[in-house]
Amino acid sequence: MASIIEFFNALTKYDFLQSALLTAVMVGIMSGIIGSFIILRGMSLMGDAISHAVLPGVAVAYMLGINILLGASVFGVLAALLIGFVASRSKIKTDTSIGVVFSAFYALGFILISMAESSTNLHHILFGNILAVSDSDIMTTAVVLGLVILFVVVFYKELLVTSFDETYARTYGLKVQVIHYALMLVLTLVTVSALQTVGIILVVAMLITPAATAFLWTDKLNIMLVLSAVVGMISAITGLYFSYTFNWASGPAIVIVAASLFALSFVFSPKQNFFKLKRSVAR
């Protein structure tokens, strides 16, 4: 078993490990930031849907030889629009329309995967392969991280108001639907960037778990954004260490660390007050 010192020594020697760490940290930060808005809006299921709905876009991009960011973004936004259309034009509830649309897109993705020649690479998209990130992957992730930060900084007030009270946001004159679909587009970009790190199967965990962990410690959005980014970053670094040390798959290792941090926060955070609750029940 490699020690922490050996792990950092390996970082100084191997370029692929440096690239993996840099990419994982960036994905952890952007996932935590966007995930904060997803859970505050009660859209965890939507985040899951979008993360799976991009699969056919990724497959089409591979088949056509175009950038996967373009293909995935088109299908991610299309899925969000279709979910909204079905929910607004029928008697079924939003969660039902989400289930129908995302499962259809996911199934289409698997069919397209079977038709694609590059099935091995697509397997990595499903489950992640962070040790194989290229310079272009790092550049893409860095650009998306910059876009995420810019989006949150520029539209922070609008995101804050619409996340907590859509009715007030409408009376205030904000275009709630435009903000919603802009957030869905950014969520799609984050999802695509996270594919190489944790894969489509686990990307929703990186979107939700760090943000949920931060939510247990604070009621202030600005602090929550910082905490969730820090939790995502710690999960990425520690998960990559466990992946290197125990020869685990990097994606599951990162998610397990994030889940462990959530479990600790669930027990020890003052907001949760778990031990006080236990004493009250005992009385």
N, C-alpha and C positions, 0 to 999 in steps of 0.2 A: 504493500500500500504506500502510495506516494505521500510524503508530508507536504505541508503548505509551502515550505521552503523549496522543495523539489518542484512543486507546481510552478512557482514563480521563476525558478531557474529555467524550467522548460519554456516559459513565456518569453524569456530573453533569447532562447535558441531557435524556436520554431515560429516561422512567419505565419503558418496556418493557424496556430493557437492564438497568436496576437490578433489576427483577423477575426477569429471566432469570438474572442472576448470583447473586442470593440463592437462587433455587430450585436452581440447578445446584450451588452449594456445599453446601446441605443434603442434596441427593441424594448427592453425592460422599461426605459424611461418613457417612450412614447405610448406604450401600452397602458402604463399607469395613469398618464395624463388623460388620454381619451376615455379610458375605462371609468374614470371618476364621473364623467358626464353621463356615461351609459347607465351606471347603477343609480345615480341621482334621478334620472328620468324613468327609472323602472323599465329599462330596455335591455335587460340581460339576454332575454330570449331573442330580441332583434339582433344583438351582437353575435349570438350563436348562429342565427340565420345568415347574416351577411358573411361571416367567416366561412360557412359551408357553401354559400351561393357563388363564391368566386371560383370554385373548382372548375366549372365548365369554361370560364374565361381563361384560366391558366392553361387548360388543355388545348383550347382553340389557339391560344398564343403560341404554344409549342408547335402545334401542327402547321401554323402559318409562318412560323419563324419570326414573330414580332415580339416586342417587349411584353413580358407577362404582366407588368404593371398596367399597361393599356387594356389588355384583354380582361383582366380581373376587375379593373375599375368599371368597365362597361357593364359587366354582369352583376357586380355588386350594387351599382346604382339602379340597374334595371330591376333587380330583386326588390330593393326598397320601394321603388315606384309601384311595382306590381302588388306588393303587400298592401300598400296604402290604397291602391285602386280597388282591390278585392274587398278590403275591410269597409271602404266607404260606399261601395255599390252593392252590397249584399247584407243580409241579416246576421251573418256570422261575425264573431268577435275577432279582434285583432290577433290574439294569440293563435286562433285557429287558422287564420289566413297565413300567418307566419309559418306554422307547421306545414301547411299544404305547399306553399311556394318554395320554402328552403329544401324540403325533402325532394321536390321535383327537380330543382336545380342540382342538388347533390347527386341524384340518380343520373341526370343528364351528364354530369361531370364524369362519373364512372364509365358510362357508355363511351364518351369521347376518349377517356384514357385508354380503353381497350382498342380504340381505333388509331391511337397515336403510336408513332414509331419509338418515341423516346420514353417508354414506360418506366424505365429505371429512374430517370430524373423525376418523373411524376410521382413515383413512389416516395422519393425524398420530399416532395412537396406535401404529401400527405402526413408524413411523420417527422420531417425535419432532418437536416444534415448540416449542422452549423460548421463542422470542420471542413466542409467543402465550399465555403463562401469564396467568391471571387472578388476582385477589385471593383468590378461593376456592381456587385451586390452591396458592397460596403458604401459605394458612392450613392446608390439608390436609397439605401437606408438612411444615410446622412441627409439627403435632400428631403426625404419624407419627414424625418425628425425636425428639420428646420421649418417645414410647412406646418407641422403640428403646433410647434411653439408659436409661430407667426399667427396662425389661425386663432389660437387661444388668447394671445395677447391683444390682437386687433378686435376680436369679437367677445371679449371676456364679459362685458356688461350684458350683452344680448344672450349669451349662453347661460349666465347666472340667472337672469330673470325667467327665461323660458324653461330652465331646468326645475325651478321651484313653483312657478305659478303661470301657466300658459294663458289663463283667462286675463290676468293682469297685463301680461305681455301684449295681448291683442289690444286691450284698451289703451295701452301705452303707445300703440302704433307699430309694434314690431311685427315683421313678417315671419310668423312662427314656422310655417311650412318651409319657407326658404332656408331658415336656420336649421331646421330638422334635416333636410336633404343635404345641406352643406356638411353637417356633422356626419351623415351617412357616407358621404364621399370620402371625408377624411378617415373615417373608420375603415373604409375599404382599402385605402392606401396603407394604413397601419397593418391591416390584416395581411396584405400582400408582402409587406416588409418582414412580417413575423413568420412567414411560411418557411423560410430557410432555417430559422432558429428552432421553432417548436412544431411546425407543420400545421396543416389545417385542423387536424383532429384536436389539438391542444391549444390552439391560438385563443379560443374564448377564455380559457383558464388564465392566460396572461392578461387579458383585457379586464377580467372581473376580480380575480383574487387580490392583486396588489391594491386596487381601489377599495375593495371591501375591507381590507386590513386597515388602510388609512382611515376609512370612515368610522372604525371603532375607536379611534383616538381623538377625533376632532369634529366639531360642527361647522368649522369655517372652511369655505371652499378653497381659498388660496393656500391654506396650510395643508388641506387634503391633497391638492394637486402635487405639492412638493413631497409630502410623505409617500404618496402612491408611486411617484417616480423613484424615490429612494428605495422603497420596498422592491419595485421591479428591478432596479439595478443590483441590489444585494442578491435577489433571487437568481439573476443571470450569472453573476460572478461565482456565487457559491455552487449553483447547479452545474456550471461548467467545471468547477474543481472536482465535484463528485463524479462527473462524467469522465474526466481524465483519470481520476484515481481508481475508480471501481469499474471502469470500462462500461458505464451505463450509456444508454442513448441520451443525448444532450437535452432534447425537448422534455421528456418525462422527468429528468433530474431537476431541471429548472422549475417545472410546475410543482414537483414535490416540495422543494424548498419554499416556494411561495405559499403553498397550502400549510406548511409547518409554521410559517410566520403568522398566517391567519389564525391557526389554532392557538398559538401562544397569545396573540392579541385578544382572542375571544375569551381566554381565561384571565388575563392579567390587566387588560385595559381598564382605566377608571370609568370610562363610559359604559362598559359592559357590566362592571362591578359584580363579577361572577361569584366571588367568595362571599360578599355581603349577601347576595341572593341566597346562597346555600345556607348561611346562618339563619336567615329569616325563615326559610322553609323548615329548618330543623326545629325552630321554636314553635 
